Amino acid sequence: MPTIRLLPASEEKSWRALLDTEEPVHCFKSKEKGKLYLISRRQLEVLERLQLPFEEIPD
């Protein structure tokens, strides 16, 4: 499952898009990266299709 960080400029729209998929979203905080989200591949594809910016965090 991909880990991402939502960018401040589009955080609200991106969050809404993730919730609209009706799949679980796991949120946790990292001291180095801030708020991170563990999402499904499908959710990642939705963000890309909607051209919503995010940062993918490598494993």
Secondary structure, DSSP 8 states (H G I E B T S, - for coil): --EEEE-GGGHHHHHHHHHHTTS--EEEEETTTEEEEE--HHHHHHHHHTT--EEEE--
